Amino acid sequence: MTGRPLIGVSTYLEAGARWGVWELEAALLPAGYPRLVQRAGGLAAMLPPDDPAQAAATVARLDGVVIAGGPDVDPARYGAERSPRTGPPAPERDAWELALIGAALASGTPLLGICRGMQLLNVALGGTLVQHLDGHVVQVGAFGGHRVKPVPGTRYGEVAPESVSVPTYHHQAVDRLGDGLVISAYAEDGTPEAVEVPGAAWVLGVQWHPEMGEDVRVMRALVEAASAWV
């Protein structure tokens, strides 16, 4: 392809967002996401919640898809009772992003899940989540950090072959692994920190927040896959 690949990034949909004199419902995306796409050589497009029936047509116009971080996945999506420590549901996002994931998997469009996005990828493939995990949020509203260790021979292990410190903020994690996924990185406490689909399709999920750090390798790998994808 010629030019920079177009990377769609899913967004929040929030009531009561405020800017200037306005307080309105807004589609929101922390600026770190488009900046990371741009730094990695791509063009960023926002994908606010839409009719799930439009997901395939949307993905067909993109070169790559990023499912961004955000609220907890509704436990009903993986057949579990809601824990008191699970946050309020975001049904519009769940439905839209699951449809985007399904469309990307079906078409072979390169796909990256970040934090919630990794968890939703696991759920989309039949996996489950741990609804509360201690030790991966240092302070409410502030990103912390910890080291992740790659699994040799995996796609992520090729992208980042050494143990690295990553920006992190999450209280849920992969429990039962979804069909076709393999774990490609772990935290020091054994928490799965990256999952992927082996084979020709470029599908990767990371539990941390690369958009909050300086390491562009994961996003650059997505952009390179999107550039090569036909």
C-alpha positions as a Markdown table, in Angstrom:
| # | Residue | x | y | z |
|---|---|---|---|---|
| 1 | Met | 0.0 | 0.0 | 0.0 |
| 2 | Thr | 1.1 | 3.6 | -0.4 |
| 3 | Gly | 0.8 | 6.2 | 2.4 |
| 4 | Arg | 0.2 | 5.7 | 6.0 |
| 5 | Pro | -2.2 | 2.8 | 7.0 |
| 6 | Leu | -5.5 | 3.9 | 8.5 |
| 7 | Ile | -5.9 | 2.5 | 12.1 |
| 8 | Gly | -9.3 | 2.7 | 13.7 |
| 9 | Val | -9.4 | 3.0 | 17.5 |
| 10 | Ser | -12.5 | 2.4 | 19.5 |
| 11 | Thr | -13.7 | 5.1 | 21.9 |
| 12 | Tyr | -15.6 | 5.8 | 25.1 |
| 13 | Leu | -19.1 | 7.2 | 25.0 |
| 14 | Glu | -19.6 | 9.3 | 28.0 |
| 15 | Ala | -22.5 | 11.4 | 29.3 |
| 16 | Gly | -21.8 | 14.8 | 30.9 |
| 17 | Ala | -18.4 | 15.4 | 29.3 |
| 18 | Arg | -17.3 | 19.0 | 29.9 |
| 19 | Trp | -15.2 | 21.4 | 27.8 |
| 20 | Gly | -15.5 | 25.1 | 27.6 |
| 21 | Val | -19.1 | 26.1 | 28.3 |
| 22 | Trp | -20.4 | 22.7 | 27.2 |
| 23 | Glu | -21.5 | 19.6 | 29.1 |
| 24 | Leu | -22.7 | 17.0 | 26.6 |
| 25 | Glu | -22.5 | 13.4 | 25.7 |
| 26 | Ala | -19.2 | 12.8 | 23.9 |
| 27 | Ala | -17.2 | 10.2 | 22.2 |
| 28 | Leu | -13.9 | 10.3 | 24.0 |
| 29 | Leu | -10.4 | 8.9 | 23.4 |
| 30 | Pro | -7.4 | 9.8 | 25.5 |
| 31 | Ala | -4.9 | 11.6 | 23.3 |
| 32 | Gly | -2.2 | 9.0 | 24.0 |
| 33 | Tyr | -3.9 | 6.6 | 21.6 |
| 34 | Pro | -3.9 | 8.6 | 18.4 |
| 35 | Arg | -0.5 | 10.0 | 19.3 |
| 36 | Leu | 0.9 | 6.5 | 19.6 |
| 37 | Val | -0.6 | 5.5 | 16.3 |
| 38 | Gln | 0.9 | 8.6 | 14.7 |
| 39 | Arg | 4.3 | 8.0 | 16.3 |
| 40 | Ala | 4.2 | 4.5 | 14.9 |
| 41 | Gly | 3.6 | 5.7 | 11.4 |
| 42 | Gly | -0.2 | 5.3 | 11.1 |
| 43 | Leu | -3.2 | 7.5 | 10.6 |
| 44 | Ala | -5.7 | 7.3 | 13.5 |
| 45 | Ala | -9.5 | 7.3 | 13.1 |
| 46 | Met | -11.9 | 7.2 | 16.1 |
| 47 | Leu | -14.5 | 4.5 | 16.1 |
| 48 | Pro | -17.3 | 5.5 | 18.6 |
| 49 | Pro | -20.0 | 3.0 | 19.5 |
| 50 | Asp | -22.2 | 2.3 | 16.5 |
| 51 | Asp | -24.7 | -0.3 | 15.3 |
| 52 | Pro | -22.9 | -3.7 | 15.7 |
| 53 | Ala | -24.4 | -4.6 | 12.3 |
| 54 | Gln | -22.1 | -2.0 | 10.7 |
| 55 | Ala | -18.9 | -3.4 | 12.2 |
| 56 | Ala | -17.9 | -5.5 | 9.1 |
| 57 | Ala | -18.4 | -2.6 | 6.7 |
| 58 | Thr | -16.4 | -0.3 | 9.1 |
| 59 | Val | -13.5 | -2.7 | 9.4 |
| 60 | Ala | -13.5 | -3.2 | 5.6 |
| 61 | Arg | -12.5 | 0.5 | 5.3 |
| 62 | Leu | -9.6 | 0.2 | 7.7 |
| 63 | Asp | -6.1 | -1.3 | 7.6 |
| 64 | Gly | -5.9 | -2.1 | 11.3 |
| 65 | Val | -8.1 | -2.0 | 14.4 |
| 66 | Val | -7.2 | -1.1 | 18.0 |
| 67 | Ile | -9.7 | -1.9 | 20.8 |
| 68 | Ala | -8.8 | 0.7 | 23.5 |
| 69 | Gly | -8.9 | 0.5 | 27.3 |
| 70 | Gly | -11.9 | 1.4 | 29.3 |
| 71 | Pro | -14.6 | 0.1 | 31.7 |
| 72 | Asp | -15.0 | -3.5 | 32.9 |
| 73 | Val | -16.5 | -6.0 | 30.5 |
| 74 | Asp | -20.0 | -7.0 | 31.6 |
| 75 | Pro | -19.6 | -10.4 | 33.3 |
| 76 | Ala | -22.8 | -11.6 | 31.5 |
| 77 | Arg | -20.7 | -11.6 | 28.3 |
| 78 | Tyr | -18.7 | -14.5 | 29.7 |
| 79 | Gly | -21.5 | -16.2 | 31.7 |
| 80 | Ala | -20.4 | -15.0 | 35.2 |
| 81 | Glu | -22.3 | -13.4 | 38.1 |
| 82 | Arg | -21.3 | -9.7 | 38.7 |
| 83 | Ser | -18.7 | -9.2 | 41.5 |
| 84 | Pro | -19.3 | -6.3 | 43.9 |
| 85 | Arg | -15.9 | -5.0 | 42.7 |
| 86 | Thr | -16.8 | -5.0 | 39.0 |
| 87 | Gly | -17.5 | -1.6 | 37.6 |
| 88 | Pro | -20.8 | -0.6 | 35.9 |
| 89 | Pro | -21.5 | -2.0 | 32.5 |
| 90 | Ala | -21.0 | -0.2 | 29.2 |
| 91 | Pro | -23.4 | -2.2 | 27.0 |
| 92 | Glu | -22.9 | 0.0 | 23.9 |
| 93 | Arg | -19.2 | -0.4 | 24.0 |
| 94 | Asp | -19.3 | -4.1 | 24.7 |
| 95 | Ala | -21.6 | -4.8 | 21.8 |
| 96 | Trp | -19.8 | -2.6 | 19.3 |
| 97 | Glu | -16.3 | -3.7 | 20.2 |
| 98 | Leu | -17.2 | -7.4 | 20.2 |
| 99 | Ala | -18.6 | -6.8 | 16.7 |
| 100 | Leu | -15.4 | -5.0 | 15.6 |
| 101 | Ile | -13.3 | -7.9 | 17.0 |
| 102 | Gly | -15.4 | -10.5 | 15.2 |
| 103 | Ala | -15.2 | -8.5 | 12.0 |
| 104 | Ala | -11.4 | -8.1 | 12.2 |
| 105 | Leu | -10.9 | -11.8 | 13.0 |
| 106 | Ala | -13.2 | -12.9 | 10.1 |
| 107 | Ser | -11.4 | -10.6 | 7.6 |
| 108 | Gly | -7.9 | -11.0 | 8.8 |
| 109 | Thr | -7.5 | -7.3 | 9.5 |
| 110 | Pro | -4.6 | -6.7 | 12.0 |
| 111 | Leu | -6.0 | -6.3 | 15.5 |
| 112 | Leu | -4.5 | -5.0 | 18.7 |
| 113 | Gly | -6.4 | -5.0 | 22.0 |
| 114 | Ile | -5.2 | -2.7 | 24.8 |
| 115 | Cys | -6.1 | -3.5 | 28.5 |
| 116 | Arg | -9.9 | -3.8 | 28.3 |
| 117 | Gly | -9.3 | -4.6 | 24.6 |
| 118 | Met | -7.2 | -7.6 | 25.5 |
| 119 | Gln | -9.8 | -8.8 | 28.0 |
| 120 | Leu | -12.6 | -8.4 | 25.4 |
| 121 | Leu | -10.6 | -10.3 | 22.8 |
| 122 | Asn | -10.4 | -13.1 | 25.3 |
| 123 | Val | -14.1 | -13.0 | 26.0 |
| 124 | Ala | -14.9 | -12.8 | 22.2 |
| 125 | Leu | -13.1 | -16.1 | 21.8 |
| 126 | Gly | -14.9 | -17.8 | 24.7 |
| 127 | Gly | -12.6 | -17.0 | 27.6 |
| 128 | Thr | -13.4 | -15.6 | 31.0 |
| 129 | Leu | -12.0 | -12.9 | 33.3 |
| 130 | Val | -10.8 | -12.6 | 36.9 |
| 131 | Gln | -13.1 | -9.9 | 38.1 |
| 132 | His | -10.7 | -8.4 | 40.7 |
| 133 | Leu | -7.0 | -8.6 | 40.9 |
| 134 | Asp | -4.9 | -6.8 | 43.6 |
| 135 | Gly | -1.5 | -5.2 | 42.9 |
| 136 | His | -2.0 | -3.8 | 39.4 |
| 137 | Val | -3.4 | -0.4 | 40.4 |
| 138 | Val | -1.0 | 1.6 | 42.5 |
| 139 | Gln | -3.2 | 4.6 | 43.0 |
| 140 | Val | -6.8 | 5.4 | 41.7 |
| 141 | Gly | -6.5 | 7.7 | 38.7 |
| 142 | Ala | -2.8 | 7.2 | 38.3 |
| 143 | Phe | -0.8 | 4.8 | 36.1 |
| 144 | Gly | 1.7 | 2.6 | 37.8 |
| 145 | Gly | 4.3 | 0.3 | 36.3 |
| 146 | His | 5.6 | -3.2 | 36.5 |
| 147 | Arg | 7.8 | -5.6 | 34.4 |
| 148 | Val | 6.5 | -8.1 | 31.9 |
| 149 | Lys | 8.4 | -11.0 | 30.6 |
| 150 | Pro | 7.8 | -12.2 | 27.0 |
| 151 | Val | 7.3 | -15.9 | 26.0 |
| 152 | Pro | 10.1 | -16.8 | 23.5 |
| 153 | Gly | 8.9 | -17.8 | 20.1 |
| 154 | Thr | 5.7 | -15.7 | 20.2 |
| 155 | Arg | 4.8 | -12.7 | 18.1 |
| 156 | Tyr | 5.1 | -10.5 | 21.1 |
| 157 | Gly | 8.4 | -12.1 | 22.0 |
| 158 | Glu | 9.7 | -11.1 | 18.6 |
| 159 | Val | 8.5 | -7.6 | 19.0 |
| 160 | Ala | 10.0 | -7.1 | 22.5 |
| 161 | Pro | 12.4 | -10.0 | 23.3 |
| 162 | Glu | 13.5 | -8.7 | 26.7 |
| 163 | Ser | 11.7 | -8.1 | 30.0 |
| 164 | Val | 10.4 | -4.5 | 30.1 |
| 165 | Ser | 8.7 | -2.2 | 32.5 |
| 166 | Val | 5.2 | -1.1 | 31.2 |
| 167 | Pro | 2.6 | 1.5 | 32.2 |
| 168 | Thr | -0.3 | -0.3 | 33.9 |
| 169 | Tyr | -3.7 | 0.3 | 35.4 |
| 170 | His | -6.1 | -2.6 | 35.6 |
| 171 | His | -7.9 | -4.7 | 38.2 |
| 172 | Gln | -9.2 | -7.5 | 36.0 |
| 173 | Ala | -7.3 | -10.1 | 34.0 |
| 174 | Val | -7.6 | -13.1 | 31.8 |
| 175 | Asp | -8.8 | -16.2 | 33.6 |
| 176 | Arg | -9.7 | -19.1 | 31.2 |
| 177 | Leu | -8.0 | -18.5 | 27.9 |
| 178 | Gly | -10.2 | -18.0 | 24.8 |
| 179 | Asp | -10.1 | -20.6 | 22.0 |
| 180 | Gly | -7.1 | -20.2 | 19.8 |
| 181 | Leu | -5.3 | -17.8 | 22.0 |
| 182 | Val | -1.8 | -18.3 | 23.5 |
| 183 | Ile | -0.2 | -16.3 | 26.3 |
| 184 | Ser | 2.8 | -14.4 | 25.1 |
| 185 | Ala | 3.9 | -12.4 | 28.2 |
| 186 | Tyr | 3.5 | -12.6 | 31.9 |
| 187 | Ala | 3.8 | -10.2 | 34.9 |
| 188 | Glu | 6.2 | -11.2 | 37.7 |
| 189 | Asp | 3.2 | -12.4 | 39.7 |
| 190 | Gly | 2.1 | -14.8 | 36.9 |
| 191 | Thr | -0.7 | -12.6 | 35.5 |
| 192 | Pro | -1.1 | -13.0 | 31.7 |
| 193 | Glu | 0.0 | -9.7 | 30.2 |
| 194 | Ala | -0.2 | -10.5 | 26.5 |
| 195 | Val | -2.2 | -12.9 | 24.4 |
| 196 | Glu | -2.2 | -13.6 | 20.7 |
| 197 | Val | -3.5 | -15.8 | 17.9 |
| 198 | Pro | -0.6 | -17.8 | 16.4 |
| 199 | Gly | -0.4 | -18.0 | 12.6 |
| 200 | Ala | -0.7 | -15.7 | 9.6 |
| 201 | Ala | -3.3 | -13.3 | 11.1 |
| 202 | Trp | -1.9 | -10.5 | 13.2 |
| 203 | Val | -3.9 | -10.5 | 16.4 |
| 204 | Leu | -2.3 | -9.4 | 19.7 |
| 205 | Gly | -3.7 | -8.2 | 23.1 |
| 206 | Val | -1.6 | -6.5 | 25.8 |
| 207 | Gln | -2.8 | -5.9 | 29.3 |
| 208 | Trp | -0.8 | -2.7 | 29.8 |
| 209 | His | -1.2 | 0.8 | 28.3 |
| 210 | Pro | 1.5 | 1.4 | 25.6 |
| 211 | Glu | -0.1 | 4.8 | 24.8 |
| 212 | Met | 1.1 | 6.0 | 28.3 |
| 213 | Gly | 4.8 | 5.1 | 27.6 |
| 214 | Glu | 7.6 | 5.8 | 25.2 |
| 215 | Asp | 7.9 | 2.3 | 23.7 |
| 216 | Val | 6.2 | 2.3 | 20.3 |
| 217 | Arg | 7.2 | -1.3 | 19.3 |
| 218 | Val | 3.8 | -2.9 | 19.8 |
| 219 | Met | 1.9 | -0.2 | 17.9 |
| 220 | Arg | 4.6 | -0.1 | 15.2 |
| 221 | Ala | 4.3 | -3.8 | 14.7 |
| 222 | Leu | 0.5 | -3.4 | 14.2 |
| 223 | Val | 1.1 | -0.5 | 11.8 |
| 224 | Glu | 3.7 | -2.6 | 9.8 |
| 225 | Ala | 1.2 | -5.5 | 9.7 |
| 226 | Ala | -1.5 | -3.1 | 8.5 |
| 227 | Ser | 0.8 | -1.8 | 5.8 |
| 228 | Ala | 1.5 | -5.3 | 4.5 |
| 229 | Trp | -2.1 | -6.5 | 4.8 |
| 230 | Val | -4.1 | -6.8 | 1.7 |
